Amino acid sequence: MAKHTATWSVSLDADCPHCGEYVDLLEDPDFFDGRQLDIPEHDTERSRDLDVICPECGEEFEVDLEW
């Protein structure tokens, strides 16, 4: 019998307050640079008030991560 696999797919979705697009913040290749986050970390000091960059318009804004 053939073995079947399941693949995790993770996204970090937000509405950009600048351009209004619903975006996946993980599309920024540098999102994890300098951050020590665990997926799906939320409601911790490390996962609140993060500065992120919208992959659509390039503007920076702040988010709290939640699962």
Beta strands, then each sheet from edge to edge (+ up, - down):
strand 1: 13-15
strand 2: 22-24
strand 3: 50-53
strand 4: 60-63
sheet 1: 1+ 2-
sheet 2: 3+ 4-
end
